Amino acid sequence: MPPTVRTRNTFAVQLPAGVPLREPGESIPLSPFDAYWVALPPVRRVFLFGPPPGPGIPFAEVVRALACSLERVIPAFHPFAGVLTYSPESRAVSIVLQEGACSVAFVEAEADIKFERLVEEGTEHDEDALLQLVPDIKRDELPAPVMAVQVTEFVGGGVAVGVTVHHAVADGRGLWAFLEMWAAAAGVQGGGRVATSPIPTPLHDRRLVSFRGDEQLTRLFLLQVAPDLPIIRQQNPAAEQGSPLSRRTFTFAAPTVRLPKQRLTVAGTGGGKAPSTFASLAAHGWVSIARAKGFTDDALVFAFFLANCRAHMSPPVPGAYSGNCVAGCLVSLRGSELTGPSGHARAVQAIAEAVTEVKRDPLGDSTNWRSKFAAIPAGRAVILAGSPWFPAYGVDFGFGKPARVELASMNHDGEMVLVAGREAGSVQASVAITQDKMTAFRDMFVLDCTHAMAVTESH
């Protein structure tokens, strides 16, 4: 019998009474940055705590601390308790906060999946194991919930905290701000550590990212991604791949993170200035995926990533803004350039130039973001997501650092997700690629140096 996850209980964590709403049924209209994500699958993060016999706290206490602390912080992130709703009158999508009906679904579950297989190095687990540890809020038609939480107890020990958030409500910066605030509150609730520094009060007013022509751009994005609203028909790219995907997670120790930056600096890339951690590792992933796929021809190979625009909007957007404020960056090189001897240097330069352009004009060519991505030939795109600064292993709910943090919603052939690693200065890179290409990718991606680099695998 295959490993399974069984639901024990489901309840709602309500937005507490007294949370000020301007009026009953308040709605938060989507900005263009939000509308871009309306029809894409939600973001699904899973945090694994252990190893067995678990975090040392009875599971009932874990659930109580997480639910009570969620109730404490959800007023600060009240859009997360709303519902993504389509209005046929205005033909707009907004986050609706219906007074007395705002809540986050909270699922208690148990799993007979072996916890060790999800966190130990060099092991494999079932293809859908991570997906079973996060709640499902995917809908093919609006309205749709914004967020849900699942806490799972492993029969043999260990706990998973799964969080699903609709990308139309928050970008990575907003989601990690929520997770940090929730974890800090849970630690206090459970008698654990207290946050060492205050977490800024999140801001949700979409007027903070307004600009001339924003309403027209919102309508354009909605027409492009969901022309049949309220039907959104969320697509799963993995289902269209044909060949099954393999997932592996690579943790680069701090000295290894510095290695590609040093090599590129010595080679003279960037005028002797070391590239950023994101640029160097993203370029390394782009090149490794292209080489593993054998892209040695002169056809273009694309890389897509998101750039935070907060500091570059006019006027600048506060860092505490939790909604989407990211621009899509699409860069390309010929396969022969990317896989050639100077591939890494060329890739870093292309990524750095795209970031520079976003800083100069974050809305440049925004009307073509979606159409340019849709025009990429099948199989020729690499998705570079996340950030080496997202504090994945700093999310401590009161029972220590996670043993493993993963993005369960990786579904693209040629996708790499970066987060800060468990040890200081390290970076974790999770990669999805077709099974027949993973071995070749791994051999190219693992850097040749004397410093240890842990590699874990999952399918």
C-alpha positions in Angstrom: 0.0 0.0 0.0 1.5 3.4 -1.0 2.3 6.0 1.7 -0.6 8.2 2.4 -1.6 11.3 4.3 -5.0 11.2 6.1 -6.9 14.2 7.4 -7.8 14.0 11.1 -9.6 17.4 11.5 -10.3 20.6 9.6 -11.3 23.9 11.2 -11.2 27.6 10.4 -8.9 30.1 12.0 -11.1 33.2 11.9 -10.1 36.8 11.4 -10.8 38.0 15.0 -13.8 40.2 15.6 -12.9 43.9 15.9 -10.4 43.9 13.1 -11.1 47.2 11.5 -12.6 47.0 8.0 -13.5 50.2 6.2 -16.9 48.7 5.4 -18.6 45.3 5.4 -17.5 43.3 2.4 -14.4 45.4 1.9 -12.5 44.5 -1.2 -8.9 45.0 -2.2 -8.5 45.4 -5.9 -5.6 43.7 -7.6 -2.7 45.7 -9.0 -1.2 44.7 -12.4 1.5 42.9 -10.4 -1.1 40.8 -8.7 -3.3 40.2 -11.8 -0.4 38.6 -13.6 -0.7 35.5 -11.3 -4.5 35.0 -11.1 -4.6 31.8 -13.2 -1.3 30.2 -12.1 -1.1 27.5 -9.4 -0.7 28.7 -5.8 2.6 28.7 -4.0 3.0 25.7 -1.7 5.8 25.6 0.9 6.4 22.8 3.3 8.6 22.9 6.4 9.8 19.6 7.9 10.7 19.4 11.6 12.5 16.6 13.3 14.2 14.3 13.0 12.1 11.7 14.8 10.7 11.4 17.4 9.7 14.9 16.4 10.2 18.4 17.8 9.9 17.2 21.4 6.5 18.8 21.8 3.2 16.8 21.8 1.4 17.1 18.5 -1.7 18.5 20.1 0.5 21.3 21.6 2.1 22.0 18.2 -1.4 22.4 16.6 -2.6 24.6 19.5 0.5 26.9 19.3 0.3 27.2 15.5 -3.5 27.8 15.4 -3.4 30.3 18.3 -0.4 32.2 16.9 -2.0 32.3 13.4 -5.1 33.9 14.9 -2.8 36.5 16.5 -0.9 37.5 13.3 -3.7 37.1 10.7 -5.1 40.6 11.5 -1.7 42.1 10.3 -2.0 40.0 7.1 -5.8 40.2 6.8 -5.9 39.8 3.0 -4.6 36.3 3.5 -7.9 35.5 5.2 -9.9 36.8 2.3 -11.3 35.2 -0.9 -10.2 36.0 -4.5 -13.4 37.0 -6.2 -14.5 38.1 -9.7 -17.1 40.8 -10.1 -19.1 40.5 -13.4 -20.2 44.1 -13.0 -16.8 45.6 -13.0 -15.1 42.7 -14.7 -12.4 42.9 -12.1 -10.8 40.5 -9.6 -10.3 41.5 -6.0 -9.6 40.1 -2.6 -12.9 40.3 -0.7 -13.0 40.5 3.1 -16.5 39.7 4.2 -17.0 40.7 7.8 -17.5 37.7 10.0 -16.6 35.3 7.2 -12.8 35.8 6.8 -10.8 32.8 7.8 -7.9 30.5 6.9 -8.6 26.7 6.6 -6.4 24.7 9.1 -6.0 21.0 8.4 -4.6 18.5 10.9 -3.3 15.3 9.3 -1.2 12.2 9.8 1.2 10.5 7.4 2.8 7.1 7.2 5.4 8.5 4.8 8.9 7.9 6.3 10.1 11.2 7.5 13.8 10.3 7.0 13.3 9.8 3.3 12.2 13.4 3.0 15.2 15.0 4.8 18.2 12.6 4.6 20.9 13.0 2.0 21.0 10.7 -1.0 17.5 9.3 -0.5 14.3 9.4 -2.7 10.7 9.8 -1.8 7.4 9.3 -3.7 6.9 11.8 -6.4 3.8 13.4 -4.8 4.9 13.1 -1.1 5.5 16.9 -0.7 2.2 17.7 -2.4 0.4 15.6 0.2 1.8 17.7 3.0 0.3 21.0 1.8 -3.4 21.9 1.6 -5.1 22.2 -1.8 -6.7 25.6 -2.6 -6.5 25.2 -6.4 -9.7 26.2 -8.1 -10.6 26.3 -11.8 -13.2 29.0 -11.1 -13.4 32.0 -8.8 -14.1 32.6 -6.0 -11.0 30.9 -4.5 -9.5 30.9 -1.0 -6.3 32.9 -0.6 -4.5 30.7 2.0 -4.7 27.4 3.9 -2.5 25.6 6.3 -1.8 21.9 7.0 0.0 20.5 10.0 0.9 16.8 9.6 2.2 14.3 12.2 4.4 11.5 10.9 3.5 8.2 12.4 7.2 7.4 13.0 7.9 10.9 14.3 8.4 14.3 12.8 6.1 17.2 11.9 5.4 19.0 8.6 3.9 22.5 8.4 2.5 23.1 4.9 1.4 26.6 3.7 -0.4 27.3 0.5 -0.9 31.0 -0.6 -2.4 32.3 -3.9 0.4 34.1 -5.7 -2.0 36.9 -6.7 -2.1 38.1 -3.1 1.6 38.2 -2.3 5.1 37.8 -3.8 8.0 36.0 -2.2 8.9 39.0 0.0 5.4 39.3 1.3 5.0 35.5 2.0 8.3 35.3 3.9 7.4 38.3 5.9 4.2 36.5 6.9 6.0 33.3 7.7 8.6 35.1 9.9 5.8 37.0 11.8 3.8 33.8 12.3 6.9 31.8 13.5 7.8 34.5 16.0 4.3 34.6 17.4 4.2 30.7 17.6 7.5 30.7 19.5 6.1 33.0 22.1 2.8 31.2 22.2 4.6 27.9 22.8 7.0 29.3 25.4 9.9 29.3 22.9 12.3 32.0 21.8 11.3 35.6 21.3 12.0 37.5 18.1 15.3 39.4 18.4 14.2 42.3 16.2 10.7 43.7 15.5 9.1 42.7 12.3 7.7 45.7 10.3 4.0 46.1 10.2 2.9 44.8 6.7 1.3 47.1 4.2 -1.4 46.0 1.8 -2.8 49.1 0.2 -2.5 48.6 -3.6 -2.3 52.3 -4.1 1.3 52.1 -3.0 2.1 50.5 -6.4 -0.1 52.6 -8.5 1.1 54.3 -11.7 -0.3 55.9 -14.8 -2.1 53.2 -16.9 -2.2 50.6 -14.1 -5.9 49.9 -14.5 -5.5 49.2 -18.2 -2.5 46.9 -17.6 -4.5 45.0 -15.0 -7.3 44.4 -17.5 -4.8 43.4 -20.1 -3.2 40.8 -17.8 -6.5 39.4 -16.8 -7.6 39.1 -20.4 -4.3 37.3 -21.2 -4.2 34.9 -18.3 -8.0 34.3 -17.7 -10.1 35.4 -20.7 -13.1 33.4 -19.5 -13.4 34.8 -16.0 -14.6 33.7 -13.5 -13.2 30.4 -15.0 -9.4 30.5 -14.5 -8.4 27.0 -15.6 -5.1 26.8 -13.7 -2.6 24.9 -15.7 -0.1 22.4 -14.4 3.0 22.5 -16.7 4.2 19.2 -15.3 1.2 17.4 -16.7 2.1 18.6 -20.2 5.7 17.6 -20.1 5.3 14.0 -21.2 8.4 12.8 -19.4 8.2 12.5 -15.6 10.1 15.1 -13.6 12.9 14.4 -11.1 13.5 16.8 -8.2 16.8 17.1 -6.4 17.9 19.5 -3.7 21.5 20.8 -3.5 22.8 22.7 -0.5 25.9 24.8 -1.3 28.1 25.5 1.7 29.3 29.1 2.2 32.7 28.5 0.6 31.1 26.8 -2.4 28.7 29.7 -2.8 31.7 32.0 -3.2 33.5 29.7 -5.7 31.6 30.7 -8.9 31.7 34.3 -7.9 35.5 34.2 -7.5 35.9 32.3 -10.8 33.9 34.9 -12.6 35.7 37.8 -10.9 39.1 36.4 -11.9 37.9 35.9 -15.4 37.1 39.7 -15.5 33.3 39.4 -15.7 31.7 42.6 -14.5 34.9 44.6 -14.7 36.5 42.8 -11.8 33.5 43.2 -9.5 32.1 40.0 -8.1 28.6 39.2 -9.3 25.7 38.9 -6.9 25.0 35.5 -5.2 21.7 35.3 -7.2 23.3 36.1 -10.5 26.2 33.7 -10.1 24.1 30.7 -8.9 21.2 31.5 -11.4 23.7 31.6 -14.2 25.3 28.3 -13.0 21.8 26.7 -13.0 20.9 28.1 -16.4 24.1 26.8 -18.0 23.9 23.4 -16.2 20.3 22.8 -17.4 21.2 23.9 -20.9 24.2 21.6 -21.1 22.2 18.7 -19.5 19.6 19.1 -22.2 22.2 19.2 -25.0 21.3 22.7 -26.2 24.5 23.2 -28.3 22.7 24.7 -31.4 22.2 28.3 -32.3 18.6 28.4 -31.2 17.8 30.6 -28.2 17.6 29.3 -24.7 15.6 31.5 -22.3 15.8 32.2 -18.6 12.9 33.8 -16.7 13.2 35.3 -13.2 11.5 37.9 -11.0 13.1 41.1 -9.8 11.9 43.0 -6.7 10.8 46.5 -7.9 9.9 48.1 -4.6 12.9 50.4 -4.3 12.8 51.3 -8.0 9.2 52.4 -8.5 8.4 56.1 -8.6 7.7 56.9 -5.8 9.6 54.0 -4.1 7.3 51.3 -2.5 8.0 50.6 1.2 9.8 47.4 1.9 7.0 46.3 4.2 4.5 46.1 1.3 3.2 42.6 1.1 1.5 42.5 -2.3 3.2 41.6 -5.5 5.8 44.1 -6.7 8.0 42.1 -9.0 8.9 42.4 -12.6 9.3 39.5 -14.9 12.8 39.4 -16.5 13.3 37.3 -19.7 16.8 36.9 -21.0 18.2 34.6 -23.8 21.4 33.4 -25.3 22.1 31.0 -28.2 22.6 27.5 -27.0 26.1 27.4 -28.4 26.9 30.5 -26.4 25.4 29.2 -23.2 27.0 25.8 -23.3 30.3 27.0 -24.7 33.5 27.7 -22.7 32.4 31.2 -21.8 28.8 30.2 -21.0 28.9 31.2 -17.3 30.3 34.6 -18.0 27.8 35.3 -20.7 24.9 34.1 -18.5 25.9 36.2 -15.6 26.2 39.3 -17.8 22.8 38.7 -19.4 21.2 38.3 -15.9 23.0 41.4 -14.5 22.0 43.5 -17.5 18.4 42.5 -17.0 18.5 43.5 -13.3 20.1 46.8 -14.2 17.3 47.5 -16.7 14.6 46.7 -14.2 16.2 49.1 -11.7 16.2 51.8 -14.4 12.7 51.2 -15.6 10.7 48.5 -13.7 7.7 48.8 -15.9 9.5 48.8 -19.2 7.8 46.5 -21.8 5.3 45.4 -19.1 2.5 45.1 -21.7 4.6 42.3 -23.3 5.6 40.4 -20.2 3.0 37.6 -20.7 3.1 37.4 -24.5 6.9 37.2 -24.6 6.9 34.3 -22.2 4.1 32.5 -24.0 6.1 32.8 -27.3 9.0 30.7 -26.0 9.4 27.4 -27.9 8.5 24.4 -25.8 11.3 23.1 -23.7 13.6 26.1 -24.2 12.9 28.0 -21.0 14.6 27.8 -17.6 12.7 29.2 -14.6 14.9 30.8 -11.9 12.8 31.4 -8.8 13.3 32.4 -5.2 16.1 34.3 -3.6 19.3 33.2 -1.7 18.1 35.7 0.9 14.7 34.1 1.7 15.2 32.9 5.3 13.8 29.4 4.9 15.6 27.9 7.8 15.0 30.9 10.1 11.3 30.0 10.3 11.3 28.6 13.8 7.8 28.0 15.2 9.3 27.3 18.7 10.7 23.8 18.2 14.0 24.6 16.3 15.1 25.1 12.8 13.4 23.0 10.1 15.3 19.9 9.0 14.2 20.6 5.4 12.2 23.3 3.6 10.9 22.7 0.1 8.7 24.4 -2.5 6.1 21.7 -3.3 4.8 23.6 -6.3 7.7 23.1 -8.6 6.2 21.8 -11.9 8.3 23.0 -14.8 10.9 21.1 -16.7 14.0 23.2 -16.0 13.2 25.0 -12.8 15.5 26.1 -10.0 14.4 27.6 -6.7 16.9 29.3 -4.4 16.5 30.0 -0.6 19.0 30.6 2.1 20.4 27.3 3.4 20.3 25.9 6.9 23.9 26.9 7.8 25.1 30.5 7.8 26.1 31.6 4.3 24.9 28.5 2.6 22.3 28.4 -0.2 19.8 25.7 -1.1 18.9 25.1 -4.7 16.0 22.8 -5.6 15.9 21.7 -9.2 13.2 20.0 -11.3 14.1 18.5 -14.7 13.0 15.4 -16.6 14.3 12.1 -15.1 16.4 11.3 -18.1 18.4 14.5 -17.8 18.9 14.7 -14.0 22.1 12.6 -13.8 23.8 14.8 -16.4 22.6 17.9 -14.7 23.8 16.8 -11.3 27.3 16.0 -12.7 27.5 19.6 -14.1 25.8 21.4 -11.3 27.8 20.0 -8.4 30.8 22.3 -8.2 34.3 20.9 -8.2 36.0 22.2 -5.0 37.4 20.8 -1.8 34.6 22.0 0.3 31.7 19.8 1.2 28.4 20.2 -0.5 25.4 18.2 0.6 23.2 16.8 -2.1 19.7 15.3 -1.4 17.4 13.8 -4.0 13.7 13.3 -4.4 11.5 12.3 -7.3 
